[in-house]
Amino acid sequence: MSRIEAALSRLRERAEDERGDVPGWVLITLMTAGLVIVIWGIAGPALSGVFEQAIERVTGF
């Protein structure tokens, strides 16, 4: 086997080994989305108020 073939073989083996845990990543993604929704629901009104105050101070309205 030539060096190139051996290197390609090793790369293929690594690619197959590093598929990852798909259900785990799906769970992490869903949990992150859930946390964002909860935090946004709690902090959203306060952030809107801060933004509106900042705009009022800048524009003078």
For each residue, the residues with C-beta under 8 A, 3 or more apart:
1: 5 6 9
2: 5 6
3: 6 7
4: 7 8
5: 1 2 8 9
6: 1 2 3 9 10
7: 3 4 10 11
8: 4 5 11 12
9: 1 5 6 12 13
10: 6 7 13 14
11: 7 8 14 15
12: 8 9 15 16
13: 9 10 16 17
14: 10 11 17 18
15: 11 12 18
16: 12 13 19
17: 13 14
18: 14 15
19: 16 22
20: 24 25
21: 24 25
22: 19 25 26
23: 26 27
24: 20 21 27 28
25: 20 21 22 28 29
26: 22 23 29 30
27: 23 24 30 31
28: 24 25 31 32
29: 25 26 32 33
30: 26 27 33 34
31: 27 28 34 35
32: 28 29 35 36
33: 29 30 36 37
34: 30 31 37 38
35: 31 32 38 39
36: 32 33 39 40
37: 33 34 40 41
38: 34 35 41 42
39: 35 36 42 43
40: 36 37 43 44
41: 37 38 44
42: 38 39
43: 39 40 46 47
44: 40 41 47 48
45: 48 49
46: 43 49 50
47: 43 44 50 51
48: 44 45 51 52
49: 45 46 52 53
50: 46 47 53 54
51: 47 48 54 55
52: 48 49 55 56
53: 49 50 56 57
54: 50 51 57 58
55: 51 52 58 59
56: 52 53 59 60 61
57: 53 54 60
58: 54 55
59: 55 56
60: 56 57
61: 56
